[in-house]
Amino acid sequence: MKLRIHLSIMQPAGYLHSLGFLDQARYVRYQMRRLGAEVSIGKNRLREDSVNIIFGAHLGFPAELKQRYTCVFFNLEQLGEGGAPVSRDYLNLLASSAVLDYDERNLAAYGCQPAAVPVLPFLAAPYLACEDPLALEDRPIDLLFFGSMNERRRAMIDRIEACGWCVALFDRPLYGEERDHFIRQSKAIFNCHFYETSRFEQARAFHALSLGTPVVSERTARTGPPAAFEQAVTWLVDGQLETFFQKEFMSSAWLADAERQLKHFATRDPLAHWQVAHEYCRAIFAMGPCVAPKAWQPTRIRLSMGDEDGYLPGWLNISARAAAQPDLVLDFSQPLRLPLRALTCGGGQVLMEGHSVETMVLKLDVVQLRRGQQLMRNCLDLLQPEGRLALELEFPAGMTADLASRTEVNVFWAEVAWTSLALKPWQQGGGDSKFELVDMTFVDGQSQACSASIARGMRMEWVKTETTPHERCMNRVSRPDFGGIPEDAVAWEFPEEPAQMRLSGDLNTESHEAASHE
């Protein structure tokens, strides 16, 4: 049976630097496909039918997801004393999970012994090779540095520039092809360490070398690069920096060495290491929760009526549009038949039952409000008593709340006055429950609270409560059929009168006359 692997990159909302994991995810995909696996890549999404290799879990990962998905965490952080300041939750997650790592020296930080975790090098990536690369001496950028900046790195760059070379820096972070264009235009990439751990940044260097650009790197006693990089990188200890950039860089001897380094690196194939990782993932999958999948019964649901990315890991994400890559494609503006059992887009099963959901989040624009009544009805049916619905409403382009209140009050605010459902719960479809509006706030384009004059939308919070007897009566008034009238079926017969209680006709007459007389 072919192994299915899903590579999931964690990206908190709007966090640009998660794009940096695309280089490593592509490399893992390449190696695993070589070994016969079926591989996909996604953002924040997990799949029930695959081994999920997760990048960037230190940015936040709900540990309870391991109960439903088969998860393997790829650690790319420098851990231990002097390394990246990751949270204790992240270290605990690694210690209690299946892990892949790029450096054996990280393992002690989360309590694993050597050989317990596959350690995987990032070497030549043939899919990045350029057929007709620009000659090094003809490239317009002397040196390119990219990555986070600190005082240590800034000081080394200043020393290089004092030698007469220009070190190009991005004024804003770039990743993917937008960054790779400049790597191909550079004579060399300069690499230096950010943390005191000083581990070689192979996850960055392999990409530049595979693109055909030499790497000049700082080396300390703690750098310890994989063997494949020893003959593929120009190494400089601290005292050699000025000498190299004043006398050797771009000399004919260095250019010849650089070409040799690039050719040497292109032959470095770590397939044997990745074979170990492939078998490791297969064994993890055999023991994982998706061997005997159970229908997921979510308690938190996010609804989207558009294609925007606001995916919430651990929630059931629903959209009517497959382009949004939800967990479940479903038009929530149509009536629901509960309980609802369906297949998820990740290859699992989901079961939604009435009165089973704690929290729902819904994002709409003003036009979609016209379908709001059925949406509210469906939300009511799913939410538990005292369950919460958070609704974010986007204003049309070019319209603010202040403008709308002055010029479109009869149209725009009439639709926003959909909040009057809180005052007339019988319009929500009747029954024993209703929504009450408990909070309403204007928000800007980043969903942050703001004044009405600059608002790009509004956020409302509703709570499900019981209807009053009067409201239930009003529901009957507003319906065409009084809300259903009991059939009062004849299921009971009057009992026969006992014989001793039967009276003759005369006695009955006398009694009647006596009663009349009285």
ZIBELNOR-V731568 format. One record per pair of residues at least 4 apart in sequence whose C-alpha atoms are under 7 Angstrom apart, sorted by the first residue. I is the first residue (numbers start at 1). GAP is how many residues later the second one is. D is the distance in Angstrom with one decimal. If there is no record, write none. Layout:
I/GAP/D
I/GAP/D
This chain:
2/34/6.9
2/35/5.9
2/36/6.9
3/34/4.9
3/35/6.2
3/279/6.6
4/33/5.8
4/34/4.8
4/35/6.0
4/46/4.8
4/47/6.3
5/32/6.8
5/33/6.1
5/34/4.8
5/35/6.5
5/45/5.1
5/46/4.7
5/47/6.0
6/33/5.6
6/34/4.8
6/35/5.7
6/41/6.8
6/44/5.9
6/45/6.0
6/46/4.7
6/47/6.2
7/18/6.5
7/33/6.1
7/34/4.6
7/35/6.2
7/45/5.8
7/46/4.9
7/47/6.0
8/33/5.9
8/34/4.9
8/35/5.5
8/36/5.8
8/37/6.2
8/38/6.5
8/44/6.6
8/45/6.1
8/46/4.8
8/47/6.2
9/12/6.9
9/33/6.4
9/34/5.0
9/35/5.8
9/45/5.9
9/46/4.8
9/47/6.2
10/8/6.9
10/33/6.1
10/34/4.9
10/45/6.2
10/46/5.2
10/47/6.2
10/49/7.0
11/4/6.0
11/7/5.4
11/32/6.7
11/33/6.3
19/156/6.1
20/155/6.1
21/4/6.1
21/34/6.8
22/4/6.0
23/4/6.4
24/4/6.2
24/179/6.8
25/4/6.1
26/4/6.2
27/4/6.3
27/98/6.8
28/4/6.0
29/4/6.0
29/10/6.0
30/4/6.3
31/4/6.6
31/243/6.6
32/4/6.5
32/5/5.5
32/246/6.7
33/4/4.9
33/5/6.3
33/6/6.6
44/267/7.0
44/269/6.2
45/268/6.7
46/6/6.3
46/300/6.9
47/5/6.8
47/22/6.8
47/299/4.2
47/300/6.5
48/21/5.4
48/242/6.0
48/298/5.5
48/299/5.5
48/300/5.2
49/241/6.4
49/297/6.5
49/298/5.2
49/299/6.7
50/20/7.0
51/19/5.2
51/20/6.1
51/230/6.8
51/234/5.9
52/18/5.9
52/19/4.8
52/20/6.0
53/18/6.1
53/19/4.7
53/20/5.6
53/21/6.5
54/18/6.2
54/19/4.8
54/20/5.8
55/18/6.5
55/19/5.5
57/4/5.3
58/28/6.5
58/32/5.5
62/252/6.8
63/30/7.0
65/4/6.1
65/249/6.3
66/4/6.2
66/5/6.1
67/222/6.5
68/221/5.8
69/220/6.1
69/221/6.5
70/215/6.3
70/218/5.1
70/219/6.2
70/220/6.7
71/27/7.0
72/25/6.9
72/26/4.9
72/27/5.3
73/25/6.4
73/26/4.7
73/27/6.1
74/25/5.8
74/26/4.6
74/27/5.7
75/25/6.3
75/26/5.0
76/25/6.5
76/26/6.4
77/7/6.4
78/5/5.1
78/6/5.5
78/28/6.5
79/4/4.9
79/5/5.8
79/27/5.1
79/30/6.1
80/26/6.5
80/29/5.2
82/113/6.2
82/114/4.9
82/115/5.3
83/112/5.5
83/113/6.4
83/114/5.4
86/4/6.6
87/4/6.7
88/4/6.1
89/4/6.1
90/4/6.4
91/4/6.1
91/19/5.3
92/4/6.2
92/18/6.9
93/4/6.1
94/5/6.4
94/16/6.2
95/15/5.1
95/16/6.1
99/18/6.1
100/17/5.9
100/18/5.4
100/19/6.2
101/17/6.5
101/18/5.0
101/19/6.3
102/17/5.2
102/18/5.0
102/19/5.9
103/16/6.1
104/10/6.6
104/15/6.2
107/4/6.3
107/5/5.1
107/6/6.4
108/4/5.6
108/5/6.7
112/4/6.4
118/158/7.0
118/159/6.1
120/153/6.1
120/154/6.8
121/149/6.9
122/80/6.5
122/81/6.1
122/84/6.0
123/83/5.4
123/145/6.3
123/146/6.7
123/147/6.9
124/82/6.4
124/86/5.6
124/141/6.2
124/142/5.3
124/144/5.9
124/145/6.5
125/85/5.5
126/84/6.7
128/82/5.8
128/83/5.3
129/81/5.9
129/82/5.3
129/83/6.6
130/81/6.5
134/4/6.6
134/5/6.5
135/4/6.6
136/51/5.1
137/50/6.8
139/46/5.2
139/47/5.6
139/48/5.7
140/45/6.1
140/46/6.5
141/27/6.9
141/44/6.0
141/45/4.5
141/46/6.1
142/23/6.5
142/24/5.8
142/25/6.5
142/44/6.0
142/45/5.3
142/46/6.8
143/23/6.5
143/24/4.8
143/25/6.0
143/43/6.0
143/44/6.0
143/45/5.2
143/46/5.6
143/47/6.3
144/23/5.6
144/24/4.8
144/25/6.3
144/42/6.3
144/44/6.6
144/45/4.9
144/46/6.1
145/22/6.7
145/23/6.2
145/24/5.6
145/44/6.0
145/45/5.4
145/46/6.9
146/23/6.3
146/24/6.8
149/4/6.2
149/5/6.7
150/4/6.1
151/4/6.1
152/4/6.6
153/4/6.3
153/39/6.5
153/41/6.8
154/4/6.2
155/4/6.4
156/4/6.5
157/4/6.3
157/10/6.9
158/4/6.1
159/4/6.7
160/5/6.3
160/82/6.9
160/85/6.6
161/4/4.9
161/5/5.6
161/6/6.6
163/79/6.7
163/82/6.2
163/83/5.7
174/4/6.1
174/5/5.1
175/4/4.9
176/4/6.1
177/4/6.0
179/4/6.6
180/4/6.3
181/4/6.6
182/4/6.4
183/25/6.7
183/30/6.7
184/27/6.6
184/29/6.3
186/27/6.9
187/26/6.7
188/25/5.7
188/26/4.8
188/27/5.5
188/28/6.7
189/24/6.9
189/25/6.3
189/26/4.8
189/27/6.1
190/25/6.0
190/26/5.0
190/27/5.8
191/24/7.0
191/25/6.1
191/26/4.5
191/27/6.3
192/25/5.8
192/26/5.0
193/5/5.3
197/25/6.7
198/22/7.0
198/24/5.7
198/25/5.1
199/23/6.5
199/24/4.5
199/25/6.5
200/23/5.2
200/24/6.6
200/25/5.5
201/4/6.3
202/4/5.7
204/4/6.9
205/4/6.2
205/10/6.8
206/4/6.0
207/4/6.2
208/4/6.6
208/5/5.5
209/4/5.2
209/5/5.8
209/6/6.8
209/53/6.4
210/56/7.0
212/50/6.5
214/19/7.0
214/44/6.0
214/48/6.7
215/18/5.4
215/19/6.4
216/17/6.0
216/18/4.7
216/19/6.1
217/16/6.9
217/17/6.2
217/18/5.2
217/19/6.1
218/17/6.0
218/18/4.9
218/19/5.9
219/4/5.7
219/16/6.0
219/17/5.6
219/18/5.0
220/17/6.2
225/4/6.3
225/5/6.9
228/4/7.0
228/40/6.5
229/4/6.0
231/30/6.1
232/29/4.3
232/30/6.3
232/32/6.4
232/33/5.5
233/28/6.6
236/4/5.7
236/5/6.2
237/4/7.0
240/4/6.0
241/4/6.4
242/4/5.8
243/4/5.9
244/4/4.9
244/5/6.0
245/4/5.2
248/6/6.3
249/5/6.2
250/4/5.9
250/5/5.9
251/4/6.1
252/4/6.2
253/4/6.3
254/4/6.0
255/4/6.3
256/4/6.3
257/4/6.1
258/4/6.3
259/4/6.3
260/4/6.0
261/4/6.1
262/4/6.3
263/4/6.9
270/4/6.7
271/4/6.1
272/4/6.7
273/4/6.7
274/4/6.0
275/4/6.4
276/4/6.1
277/4/6.2
278/4/6.3
279/4/6.2
280/4/6.3
281/4/6.1
282/4/6.3
283/4/6.6
284/4/6.0
286/5/6.5
287/4/7.0
289/4/6.4
294/55/7.0
295/54/4.7
295/55/4.9
295/56/5.8
296/53/6.1
296/54/4.5
296/55/5.9
297/53/6.0
297/54/5.1
297/55/6.0
298/17/6.9
298/18/6.2
298/59/6.8
299/57/6.4
299/58/4.2
299/59/5.2
299/60/6.7
300/15/5.1
300/16/6.3
300/57/6.0
300/58/6.0
300/59/4.9
300/60/5.8
301/14/5.4
301/15/4.7
301/16/6.0
301/58/6.5
301/59/4.8
301/60/6.4
302/13/6.5
302/14/6.1
302/15/4.8
302/16/6.1
302/58/5.7
302/59/4.6
302/60/6.0
303/14/6.1
303/15/5.0
303/16/6.0
303/58/6.0
303/59/4.7
303/60/6.6
304/14/6.3
304/15/5.0
304/58/6.1
304/59/5.5
305/14/5.9
305/15/6.5
305/58/6.7
305/59/6.1
306/15/6.9
307/14/6.8
307/16/6.1
307/17/4.4
308/16/6.5
309/15/6.8
311/6/6.6
312/5/6.9
316/11/6.2
317/9/5.2
317/10/5.2
317/11/6.5
318/8/5.4
318/9/6.1
318/10/5.0
318/11/5.9
318/12/6.3
319/5/6.8
319/7/5.9
319/9/6.7
319/10/5.2
319/11/5.7
319/12/6.7
320/9/5.1
320/10/4.7
320/11/4.4
321/8/6.4
322/4/6.8
322/7/6.0
327/17/5.4
327/18/5.2
327/19/6.6
328/16/5.1
328/17/5.9
332/43/6.1
333/38/6.0
333/41/5.6
333/42/5.1
334/40/6.6
335/39/6.7
335/43/6.8
336/42/6.4
338/14/6.9
338/15/5.7
338/16/6.1
339/12/7.0
339/13/5.6
339/14/4.4
339/15/6.5
340/11/5.7
340/12/5.1
340/13/6.5
341/9/5.7
341/10/4.5
341/11/6.5
342/7/5.8
342/8/5.5
342/9/6.7
343/4/6.5
343/5/5.7
343/6/4.5
343/7/6.3
344/4/5.2
344/5/5.6
344/6/6.5
353/29/6.6
354/27/5.5
354/28/4.5
355/26/6.1
355/27/4.7
355/28/4.7
355/29/4.2
356/26/5.9
356/27/5.8
356/28/5.3
357/25/5.8
357/26/4.5
357/27/5.5
358/25/6.0
358/26/5.8
358/29/4.9
358/30/6.5
359/28/5.8
359/29/4.9
359/30/6.0
360/28/6.3
360/29/4.8
360/30/6.3
361/28/5.8
361/29/4.7
361/30/6.0
362/28/6.2
362/29/4.8
362/30/6.3
363/28/5.8
363/29/4.8
363/30/6.0
364/4/6.0
364/28/6.3
364/29/5.0
364/30/6.1
365/4/6.8
365/28/5.3
365/29/4.5
365/30/6.2
366/27/6.6
366/28/6.3
366/29/6.0
366/30/6.8
368/4/6.9
369/46/6.8
371/4/6.7
372/4/6.0
373/4/6.2
373/55/6.1
374/4/6.2
375/4/6.2
376/4/6.1
376/52/6.7
377/4/6.3
377/51/5.9
377/52/6.3
378/4/6.4
379/4/6.0
380/84/6.9
383/4/5.3
385/79/5.7
385/80/6.1
386/77/5.7
386/78/4.9
386/79/5.8
387/76/5.7
387/77/5.4
388/74/5.8
388/75/4.7
388/76/6.5
389/72/5.8
389/73/5.1
389/74/6.3
390/70/5.9
390/71/4.5
390/72/6.4
391/68/5.7
391/69/5.1
391/70/6.2
392/66/5.8
392/67/4.4
392/68/6.4
393/64/5.4
393/65/5.3
393/66/6.2
394/62/6.3
394/63/4.3
394/64/6.7
395/4/6.2
395/5/6.8
395/61/5.6
395/62/5.0
399/4/6.3
399/5/6.5
400/4/6.1
400/53/6.5
400/54/6.3
400/55/5.6
400/56/5.9
401/4/6.0
401/51/5.4
401/52/6.3
401/54/6.0
402/4/6.6
402/50/5.8
402/51/4.9
403/4/6.1
404/4/4.8
404/5/6.0
404/8/6.5
405/4/5.1
408/4/5.4
409/4/4.9
409/5/6.8
410/4/5.6
411/4/6.6
412/4/6.3
413/4/5.7
420/4/6.3
421/4/5.4
421/6/6.4
421/7/6.7
422/13/5.8
422/14/4.9
422/15/5.9
425/9/5.5
426/4/4.9
426/45/6.5
426/48/6.4
426/49/4.6
430/42/6.9
430/45/5.5
431/41/6.9
432/34/5.6
432/35/5.3
433/31/6.5
433/32/5.5
433/33/4.3
433/34/5.0
434/30/5.6
434/31/5.5
434/32/6.1
434/33/5.8
435/27/5.8
435/28/5.5
435/29/4.7
435/30/6.2
436/26/5.3
436/27/5.4
436/28/6.5
436/29/7.0
437/24/6.0
437/25/4.5
437/26/6.7
438/23/5.7
438/24/5.6
438/25/6.9
439/21/5.6
439/22/5.1
440/18/7.0
440/19/5.6
440/20/4.3
440/21/6.5
441/8/6.4
441/17/5.5
441/18/5.2
441/19/6.5
442/7/5.7
442/8/5.6
442/9/6.3
442/10/5.9
442/13/5.7
442/15/6.0
442/16/4.2
442/17/6.2
443/4/5.0
443/5/5.0
443/6/4.4
443/7/5.2
443/12/5.3
443/13/6.1
443/14/5.3
443/15/5.2
443/16/6.7
444/4/5.4
444/5/6.5
444/6/6.1
444/10/6.7
444/11/4.8
444/12/4.9
444/13/6.4
445/11/5.6
450/4/7.0
450/5/6.3
451/4/6.2
467/4/5.9
467/5/6.5
468/4/6.3
469/4/6.3
470/4/6.2
471/4/6.2
472/4/6.6
473/4/6.5
474/4/6.3
475/4/6.4
476/6/4.4
476/7/5.2
477/5/6.3
479/4/6.1
497/4/6.8
498/4/6.9
503/4/6.2
503/5/6.3
504/4/6.2
505/4/6.2
506/4/6.1
507/4/6.0
508/4/6.2
509/4/6.1
510/4/6.0
511/4/6.1
512/4/6.1
513/4/6.1
514/4/6.1
